Amino acid sequence: MRQQPEDGDCAAPDPVPSDDPGPEPALADSDFPGSRTMFYLTLLALIAGIAAGFTGGAFRWVLLKADAWRESFAAWATQHGWWGPLVMIMVAAGAAALGAWIGTRWPMSAGSGIQQVEAVERGEDDAARPSTIPARFIGGALSIGVGGMVLGREGPTVHMGATFGALAGRIGRAARDEIRVLQTCLSGAGLAVAFNAPIGGAVFVFEEVAHKIRVRYLVWTMVAVAAAISCSRIVLGNHPDFTVALVPDPGTEYLPLFAAFGVFTGLLGTAYNLVVTRLHAAIGDLRLPAVVKGAAIGVLIGVALVYLPEIVGGGDDVAQSLLDGRNLAFWTLTLYLVLRFFSGPVSYAAGTPGGLFAPMLAHWAPLAVCSSPASPTSSGFPSTTTFGWS
């Protein structure tokens, strides 16, 4: 029998039958926006990924053509007395000055751009405007391609990809939070295009930018990366960026070498970051127009383009030659490493569009060869070379 409530108590009414099933059970991922919204925004991520893939692929194609042109230009310059090198130095200075002007005129395009993508993800900044895309493309082509500055292609491609994500969200009338996540996911598509590395692009989103994995991050990143890498390969071809021969398995006696090399590389990387930040701050404090500072740095890079071309540019050719077993003397490799160690931070301090990561691949490849157990004049131990590059 039902017990009657005592005086002062309120009896709860009997439940009324209803056809409403009630709220859906809570999902394990509270970041899930709902099925219909998820499908719609996944479609936006797909469209933005296609745009990022073709644009990033075209940007890389321009840089490849510029590298070939720069090499032939340097050969021409060395054959025309004193004025040939002077012409090349002036071209490099002009390209760097134009890149610095673009970075001043459109501040979002200066430097790497990855920091801004991370700031947007943290809610500290608004997503970049569409004008960032042509500024990044043209400024990067000038500074990295024509000027030969020691900057990475991943900075412009990541930022252009993120901007495409934000643009798709704005056109699709997505909510502010959804635009934020779309730009984060599309930044991974940009990195995937920069290095022809779809898995790396996805990991970049989860580990470096978002610091978390949620359903919408996962789905939109995977869709955007797959679309971008497919479209970029239509432009560039379906082949790996680097060719690595069969790497022999090192014996267990080499494990301490790998451990010591990893520690040393980490310390050297920390020192490199310190040089980058200190030099960037010091040159930024100079009371000179950005164009003048860019031109001055361009002159230094131009001199290197004529007389020491291997210490400037992206360094992919040098890294590939070492992976192929190129024979270089120990002191040649050491000099190359030291000069590139400083040419990268100097280039970054100019404030032109360009990243930091790609040149570091070329920095650590000779370091690995110098650290290999092979003789100082040999091509080095392939396992160590590959490890240093990675």
C-alpha positions as a Python dict, from the first residue, in 0.01 Angstrom:
ca = {
    (1, 'M'): (0, 0, 0),
    (2, 'R'): (104, 358, -74),
    (3, 'Q'): (208, 544, 243),
    (4, 'Q'): (34, 879, 305),
    (5, 'P'): (259, 1179, 360),
    (6, 'E'): (275, 1327, 705),
    (7, 'D'): (169, 1684, 784),
    (8, 'G'): (415, 1939, 644),
    (9, 'D'): (537, 1703, 370),
    (10, 'C'): (459, 1761, 7),
    (11, 'A'): (350, 1463, -193),
    (12, 'A'): (517, 1423, -529),
    (13, 'P'): (261, 1390, -809),
    (14, 'D'): (241, 1068, -1000),
    (15, 'P'): (438, 1080, -1323),
    (16, 'V'): (232, 1160, -1632),
    (17, 'P'): (275, 920, -1919),
    (18, 'S'): (442, 1083, -2222),
    (19, 'D'): (565, 989, -2568),
    (20, 'D'): (879, 1199, -2513),
    (21, 'P'): (1172, 961, -2466),
    (22, 'G'): (1356, 1223, -2263),
    (23, 'P'): (1706, 1356, -2314),
    (24, 'E'): (1958, 1144, -2494),
    (25, 'P'): (2216, 980, -2271),
    (26, 'A'): (2529, 1187, -2220),
    (27, 'L'): (2798, 1117, -2475),
    (28, 'A'): (3147, 1024, -2371),
    (29, 'D'): (3270, 1327, -2569),
    (30, 'S'): (3095, 1641, -2448),
    (31, 'D'): (3246, 1828, -2743),
    (32, 'F'): (3019, 1649, -2992),
    (33, 'P'): (2799, 1915, -3162),
    (34, 'G'): (2515, 1687, -3271),
    (35, 'S'): (2472, 1470, -3579),
    (36, 'R'): (2333, 1730, -3820),
    (37, 'T'): (2580, 1999, -3721),
    (38, 'M'): (2861, 1747, -3730),
    (39, 'F'): (2777, 1645, -4086),
    (40, 'Y'): (2745, 2004, -4204),
    (41, 'L'): (3073, 2120, -4051),
    (42, 'T'): (3251, 1807, -4175),
    (43, 'L'): (3145, 1913, -4524),
    (44, 'L'): (3294, 2258, -4458),
    (45, 'A'): (3618, 2095, -4340),
    (46, 'L'): (3627, 1893, -4662),
    (47, 'I'): (3584, 2203, -4879),
    (48, 'A'): (3845, 2396, -4680),
    (49, 'G'): (4083, 2099, -4703),
    (50, 'I'): (4052, 2095, -5082),
    (51, 'A'): (4130, 2468, -5098),
    (52, 'A'): (4425, 2429, -4858),
    (53, 'G'): (4559, 2135, -5058),
    (54, 'F'): (4558, 2306, -5395),
    (55, 'T'): (4688, 2635, -5254),
    (56, 'G'): (4959, 2472, -5046),
    (57, 'G'): (5056, 2246, -5335),
    (58, 'A'): (5083, 2547, -5564),
    (59, 'F'): (5295, 2727, -5303),
    (60, 'R'): (5534, 2434, -5281),
    (61, 'W'): (5548, 2411, -5661),
    (62, 'V'): (5645, 2778, -5681),
    (63, 'L'): (5920, 2724, -5422),
    (64, 'L'): (6059, 2426, -5616),
    (65, 'K'): (6071, 2629, -5937),
    (66, 'A'): (6229, 2920, -5749),
    (67, 'D'): (6497, 2691, -5605),
    (68, 'A'): (6591, 2574, -5955),
    (69, 'W'): (6591, 2931, -6084),
    (70, 'R'): (6805, 3048, -5794),
    (71, 'E'): (7061, 2776, -5859),
    (72, 'S'): (7093, 2867, -6226),
    (73, 'F'): (7103, 3237, -6134),
    (74, 'A'): (7395, 3173, -5896),
    (75, 'A'): (7582, 2985, -6169),
    (76, 'W'): (7526, 3278, -6405),
    (77, 'A'): (7637, 3531, -6143),
    (78, 'T'): (7971, 3362, -6077),
    (79, 'Q'): (8053, 3377, -6448),
    (80, 'H'): (8011, 3753, -6487),
    (81, 'G'): (8290, 3914, -6294),
    (82, 'W'): (8213, 4141, -6003),
    (83, 'W'): (7878, 4268, -6123),
    (84, 'G'): (7713, 3925, -6157),
    (85, 'P'): (7726, 3854, -5782),
    (86, 'L'): (7622, 4213, -5714),
    (87, 'V'): (7307, 4165, -5922),
    (88, 'M'): (7218, 3848, -5731),
    (89, 'I'): (7278, 4017, -5397),
    (90, 'M'): (7053, 4306, -5499),
    (91, 'V'): (6779, 4066, -5606),
    (92, 'A'): (6798, 3881, -5274),
    (93, 'A'): (6789, 4210, -5082),
    (94, 'G'): (6493, 4333, -5285),
    (95, 'A'): (6300, 4009, -5230),
    (96, 'A'): (6366, 4021, -4855),
    (97, 'A'): (6264, 4388, -4841),
    (98, 'L'): (5937, 4315, -5023),
    (99, 'G'): (5872, 4022, -4791),
    (100, 'A'): (5932, 4246, -4489),
    (101, 'W'): (5697, 4511, -4634),
    (102, 'I'): (5425, 4251, -4679),
    (103, 'G'): (5478, 4142, -4319),
    (104, 'T'): (5434, 4504, -4209),
    (105, 'R'): (5137, 4578, -4432),
    (106, 'W'): (4959, 4255, -4333),
    (107, 'P'): (5095, 4177, -3985),
    (108, 'M'): (4922, 3839, -3971),
    (109, 'S'): (5152, 3721, -4252),
    (110, 'A'): (5480, 3797, -4073),
    (111, 'G'): (5686, 3519, -3920),
    (112, 'S'): (5570, 3163, -3877),
    (113, 'G'): (5198, 3204, -3810),
    (114, 'I'): (5174, 2887, -3606),
    (115, 'Q'): (5184, 3089, -3285),
    (116, 'Q'): (4877, 3282, -3400),
    (117, 'V'): (4693, 2958, -3479),
    (118, 'E'): (4767, 2836, -3127),
    (119, 'A'): (4653, 3168, -2979),
    (120, 'V'): (4320, 3137, -3162),
    (121, 'E'): (4275, 2786, -3027),
    (122, 'R'): (4334, 2915, -2674),
    (123, 'G'): (4077, 3191, -2730),
    (124, 'E'): (4337, 3469, -2708),
    (125, 'D'): (4303, 3596, -3066),
    (126, 'D'): (4063, 3602, -3358),
    (127, 'A'): (4115, 3378, -3660),
    (128, 'A'): (4315, 3534, -3944),
    (129, 'R'): (4132, 3726, -4212),
    (130, 'P'): (4121, 3602, -4576),
    (131, 'S'): (4382, 3861, -4683),
    (132, 'T'): (4638, 3651, -4494),
    (133, 'I'): (4628, 3384, -4766),
    (134, 'P'): (4766, 3590, -5061),
    (135, 'A'): (5002, 3776, -4827),
    (136, 'R'): (5145, 3448, -4701),
    (137, 'F'): (5168, 3302, -5051),
    (138, 'I'): (5338, 3598, -5219),
    (139, 'G'): (5552, 3696, -4921),
    (140, 'G'): (5672, 3340, -4870),
    (141, 'A'): (5748, 3295, -5239),
    (142, 'L'): (5956, 3614, -5236),
    (143, 'S'): (6149, 3558, -4913),
    (144, 'I'): (6199, 3180, -4930),
    (145, 'G'): (6194, 3122, -5306),
    (146, 'V'): (6350, 3429, -5465),
    (147, 'G'): (6547, 3556, -5166),
    (148, 'G'): (6673, 3216, -5052),
    (149, 'M'): (6616, 3296, -4685),
    (150, 'V'): (6655, 3013, -4435),
    (151, 'L'): (6286, 2984, -4358),
    (152, 'G'): (6039, 2697, -4361),
    (153, 'R'): (5749, 2649, -4600),
    (154, 'E'): (5539, 2502, -4318),
    (155, 'G'): (5472, 2843, -4160),
    (156, 'P'): (5282, 2983, -4460),
    (157, 'T'): (5106, 2656, -4544),
    (158, 'V'): (4988, 2598, -4186),
    (159, 'H'): (4858, 2954, -4157),
    (160, 'M'): (4695, 2946, -4500),
    (161, 'G'): (4526, 2618, -4412),
    (162, 'A'): (4400, 2758, -4082),
    (163, 'T'): (4271, 3068, -4258),
    (164, 'F'): (4083, 2854, -4510),
    (165, 'G'): (3921, 2671, -4217),
    (166, 'A'): (3812, 2995, -4054),
    (167, 'L'): (3691, 3132, -4387),
    (168, 'A'): (3479, 2823, -4453),
    (169, 'G'): (3327, 2856, -4107),
    (170, 'R'): (3245, 3222, -4157),
    (171, 'I'): (3089, 3165, -4499),
    (172, 'G'): (2894, 2870, -4360),
    (173, 'R'): (2767, 3084, -4069),
    (174, 'A'): (2923, 2857, -3810),
    (175, 'A'): (2937, 2957, -3447),
    (176, 'R'): (3248, 3132, -3315),
    (177, 'D'): (3360, 2821, -3129),
    (178, 'E'): (3313, 2608, -3440),
    (179, 'I'): (3520, 2852, -3647),
    (180, 'R'): (3795, 2823, -3387),
    (181, 'V'): (3801, 2445, -3410),
    (182, 'L'): (3785, 2447, -3791),
    (183, 'Q'): (4089, 2672, -3813),
    (184, 'T'): (4275, 2445, -3573),
    (185, 'C'): (4192, 2132, -3772),
    (186, 'L'): (4283, 2294, -4103),
    (187, 'S'): (4621, 2396, -3967),
    (188, 'G'): (4702, 2024, -3963),
    (189, 'A'): (4603, 2005, -4329),
    (190, 'G'): (4852, 2281, -4400),
    (191, 'L'): (5131, 2099, -4220),
    (192, 'A'): (5046, 1776, -4401),
    (193, 'V'): (5084, 1956, -4735),
    (194, 'A'): (5410, 2123, -4628),
    (195, 'F'): (5584, 1793, -4560),
    (196, 'N'): (5369, 1549, -4758),
    (197, 'A'): (5295, 1388, -4422),
    (198, 'P'): (4925, 1329, -4349),
    (199, 'I'): (4985, 1148, -4020),
    (200, 'G'): (5220, 1420, -3907),
    (201, 'G'): (4959, 1683, -3991),
    (202, 'A'): (4697, 1509, -3779),
    (203, 'V'): (4932, 1458, -3484),
    (204, 'F'): (5032, 1825, -3508),
    (205, 'V'): (4671, 1927, -3440),
    (206, 'F'): (4621, 1700, -3139),
    (207, 'E'): (4962, 1735, -2978),
    (208, 'E'): (5086, 2084, -3066),
    (209, 'V'): (4779, 2302, -3117),
    (210, 'A'): (4471, 2156, -2945),
    (211, 'H'): (4641, 1946, -2674),
    (212, 'K'): (4336, 1721, -2672),
    (213, 'I'): (4137, 1476, -2882),
    (214, 'R'): (3763, 1518, -2925),
    (215, 'V'): (3520, 1375, -3178),
    (216, 'R'): (3492, 1690, -3386),
    (217, 'Y'): (3866, 1757, -3375),
    (218, 'L'): (3933, 1402, -3488),
    (219, 'V'): (3675, 1387, -3768),
    (220, 'W'): (3736, 1733, -3911),
    (221, 'T'): (4114, 1693, -3896),
    (222, 'M'): (4111, 1356, -4070),
    (223, 'V'): (3874, 1475, -4342),
    (224, 'A'): (4066, 1798, -4400),
    (225, 'V'): (4407, 1629, -4403),
    (226, 'A'): (4292, 1357, -4644),
    (227, 'A'): (4143, 1613, -4881),
    (228, 'A'): (4442, 1847, -4863),
    (229, 'I'): (4708, 1582, -4916),
    (230, 'S'): (4517, 1432, -5210),
    (231, 'C'): (4483, 1770, -5381),
    (232, 'S'): (4844, 1869, -5317),
    (233, 'R'): (4962, 1546, -5477),
    (234, 'I'): (4763, 1633, -5789),
    (235, 'V'): (4985, 1942, -5812),
    (236, 'L'): (5317, 1796, -5697),
    (237, 'G'): (5288, 1428, -5787),
    (238, 'N'): (5242, 1122, -5571),
    (239, 'H'): (5592, 1051, -5444),
    (240, 'P'): (5781, 1087, -5115),
    (241, 'D'): (5967, 1409, -5042),
    (242, 'F'): (6281, 1224, -4937),
    (243, 'T'): (6421, 896, -5061),
    (244, 'V'): (6583, 688, -4790),
    (245, 'A'): (6779, 376, -4872),
    (246, 'L'): (6739, 58, -4671),
    (247, 'V'): (6868, 144, -4325),
    (248, 'P'): (7071, -134, -4163),
    (249, 'D'): (6973, -230, -3812),
    (250, 'P'): (7236, -101, -3570),
    (251, 'G'): (7378, -334, -3313),
    (252, 'T'): (7297, -295, -2947),
    (253, 'E'): (7645, -151, -2891),
    (254, 'Y'): (7526, 165, -3068),
    (255, 'L'): (7231, 229, -2836),
    (256, 'P'): (7435, 452, -2599),
    (257, 'L'): (7537, 656, -2905),
    (258, 'F'): (7174, 714, -3000),
    (259, 'A'): (7090, 813, -2642),
    (260, 'A'): (7382, 1056, -2621),
    (261, 'F'): (7296, 1196, -2962),
    (262, 'G'): (6936, 1253, -2857),
    (263, 'V'): (7042, 1440, -2543),
    (264, 'F'): (7290, 1653, -2737),
    (265, 'T'): (7036, 1731, -3008),
    (266, 'G'): (6782, 1836, -2745),
    (267, 'L'): (7032, 2071, -2582),
    (268, 'L'): (7133, 2212, -2920),
    (269, 'G'): (6768, 2261, -3011),
    (270, 'T'): (6713, 2453, -2688),
    (271, 'A'): (7012, 2674, -2769),
    (272, 'Y'): (6876, 2728, -3121),
    (273, 'N'): (6542, 2843, -2984),
    (274, 'L'): (6721, 3081, -2751),
    (275, 'V'): (6921, 3229, -3039),
    (276, 'V'): (6603, 3269, -3245),
    (277, 'T'): (6415, 3456, -2971),
    (278, 'R'): (6707, 3674, -2861),
    (279, 'L'): (6808, 3770, -3214),
    (280, 'H'): (6449, 3837, -3316),
    (281, 'A'): (6405, 4067, -3016),
    (282, 'A'): (6738, 4244, -3072),
    (283, 'I'): (6675, 4318, -3440),
    (284, 'G'): (6314, 4408, -3366),
    (285, 'D'): (6435, 4672, -3117),
    (286, 'L'): (6646, 4849, -3381),
    (287, 'R'): (6492, 5184, -3473),
    (288, 'L'): (6493, 5117, -3844),
    (289, 'P'): (6207, 5058, -4087),
    (290, 'A'): (6120, 4693, -4132),
    (291, 'V'): (6196, 4719, -4503),
    (292, 'V'): (6549, 4843, -4431),
    (293, 'K'): (6613, 4563, -4183),
    (294, 'G'): (6477, 4309, -4430),
    (295, 'A'): (6697, 4444, -4709),
    (296, 'A'): (7008, 4434, -4487),
    (297, 'I'): (6944, 4072, -4394),
    (298, 'G'): (6873, 4002, -4762),
    (299, 'V'): (7220, 4133, -4848),
    (300, 'L'): (7379, 3882, -4609),
    (301, 'I'): (7172, 3600, -4753),
    (302, 'G'): (7256, 3715, -5106),
    (303, 'V'): (7629, 3696, -5037),
    (304, 'A'): (7581, 3342, -4909),
    (305, 'L'): (7373, 3253, -5216),
    (306, 'V'): (7669, 3338, -5437),
    (307, 'Y'): (7957, 3193, -5237),
    (308, 'L'): (7805, 2943, -4989),
    (309, 'P'): (7469, 2841, -5137),
    (310, 'E'): (7435, 2532, -4918),
    (311, 'I'): (7400, 2732, -4596),
    (312, 'V'): (7088, 2915, -4716),
    (313, 'G'): (6752, 2809, -4856),
    (314, 'G'): (6532, 2536, -4719),
    (315, 'G'): (6813, 2277, -4720),
    (316, 'D'): (6611, 1986, -4863),
    (317, 'D'): (6872, 1918, -5131),
    (318, 'V'): (7150, 1899, -4874),
    (319, 'A'): (6951, 1668, -4648),
    (320, 'Q'): (6870, 1440, -4941),
    (321, 'S'): (7233, 1428, -5053),
    (322, 'L'): (7340, 1322, -4704),
    (323, 'L'): (7070, 1057, -4696),
    (324, 'D'): (7204, 937, -5030),
    (325, 'G'): (7549, 891, -4874),
    (326, 'R'): (7727, 1204, -4997),
    (327, 'N'): (8090, 1215, -4885),
    (328, 'L'): (8185, 1531, -4697),
    (329, 'A'): (8477, 1598, -4465),
    (330, 'F'): (8402, 1628, -4095),
    (331, 'W'): (8507, 1992, -4075),
    (332, 'T'): (8303, 2081, -4383),
    (333, 'L'): (7995, 1936, -4216),
    (334, 'T'): (8077, 2117, -3892),
    (335, 'L'): (8116, 2451, -4071),
    (336, 'Y'): (7792, 2392, -4257),
    (337, 'L'): (7610, 2319, -3932),
    (338, 'V'): (7748, 2626, -3753),
    (339, 'L'): (7667, 2864, -4039),
    (340, 'R'): (7313, 2732, -4082),
    (341, 'F'): (7266, 2748, -3705),
    (342, 'F'): (7288, 3127, -3729),
    (343, 'S'): (7156, 3193, -4081),
    (344, 'G'): (6815, 3055, -3977),
    (345, 'P'): (6761, 3292, -3683),
    (346, 'V'): (6896, 3586, -3886),
    (347, 'S'): (6645, 3512, -4163),
    (348, 'Y'): (6358, 3477, -3917),
    (349, 'A'): (6442, 3811, -3758),
    (350, 'A'): (6363, 3986, -4088),
    (351, 'G'): (5991, 3946, -4017),
    (352, 'T'): (5909, 3801, -4358),
    (353, 'P'): (5661, 3513, -4402),
    (354, 'G'): (5829, 3182, -4320),
    (355, 'G'): (5862, 2914, -4056),
    (356, 'L'): (6137, 2761, -3846),
    (357, 'F'): (6082, 2387, -3864),
    (358, 'A'): (6181, 2290, -4219),
    (359, 'P'): (6532, 2445, -4201),
    (360, 'M'): (6595, 2257, -3877),
    (361, 'L'): (6567, 1930, -4070),
    (362, 'A'): (6865, 2039, -4275),
    (363, 'H'): (7047, 2156, -3960),
    (364, 'W'): (7037, 1821, -3781),
    (365, 'A'): (7121, 1597, -4077),
    (366, 'P'): (7489, 1706, -4088),
    (367, 'L'): (7498, 1692, -3709),
    (368, 'A'): (7397, 1329, -3728),
    (369, 'V'): (7667, 1253, -3982),
    (370, 'C'): (7927, 1427, -3766),
    (371, 'S'): (7813, 1211, -3473),
    (372, 'S'): (7812, 885, -3663),
    (373, 'P'): (8046, 600, -3576),
    (374, 'A'): (8183, 600, -3930),
    (375, 'S'): (8508, 768, -4022),
    (376, 'P'): (8509, 1151, -4034),
    (377, 'T'): (8542, 1159, -4413),
    (378, 'S'): (8281, 897, -4490),
    (379, 'S'): (7914, 947, -4564),
    (380, 'G'): (7826, 852, -4211),
    (381, 'F'): (7609, 588, -4054),
    (382, 'P'): (7268, 586, -4229),
    (383, 'S'): (7072, 505, -3915),
    (384, 'T'): (7216, 805, -3735),
    (385, 'T'): (7163, 1035, -4034),
    (386, 'T'): (6799, 937, -4062),
    (387, 'F'): (6750, 977, -3687),
    (388, 'G'): (6899, 1326, -3691),
    (389, 'W'): (6677, 1429, -3982),
    (390, 'S'): (6366, 1301, -3806),
}
